[in-house]
Amino acid sequence: MKTLKKTNMLAFVLTVLVFSCKENKTSNVDNSSEKERMKVFAKEDSKITFNSSDAGDIFERYIELRNALIESDADKASKVAMEFDSIEGGDYGKINEVALLIGASDELESQRLLFSELTTLLEPVIKDQLVGGAVYKQYCPMAFNNDGASWLSSESVIRNPYFGSKMLNCGKITETYTQ
């Protein structure tokens, strides 16, 4: 009974945090051409800058998708994943394709498996386009029957998208990308 109460309370706190972070999203926009090309991603108390707004938009949606999976909300994950297709510019065909597969699924475990593939596709884009801040590559060794899986985060705190509230803090930082 105590465990159930703690789990429910943790889910409630996480939900409040996720929604409050969304409202605090800001962007730095200047009229200079270089500033217009850059996307400042300010979420979860971090400021991450990319050299293209496309990369910033993709990362922002990726974090929203990760948060939906942390919440174990398949409907929300589906809706967010469908938004990847609206990103203009860049050659993100395979990334969009996998995101659309996530969006077409209503099964949380399938979404999580595809999210692992999306992470693999997105990681080199993030590494190449990052010009400021830190992106954390995190890893859970227990995901997918102990095969393990990684995800990207804009914060160093572990919030596992593969288990949600069942094992929210399972994982470790394996790499930090900074510029």
Secondary structure, 3 states (H helix, E strand, C coil): CHHHHHHHHHHHHHHHHHHHHHHCCECCCCCCHHHHHCEEEEECCEEEEECCHHHHHHHHHHHHHHHHHHCCCHHHHHHHHHHHHHCCCCCCHHHHHHHHHHHHCCCHHHHHHHHHHHHHHHHHHHHHHEEECEEEEEEECCHHHHCCEEEEECCCCCCCCCCHHHHCCCCEEEEEEEC
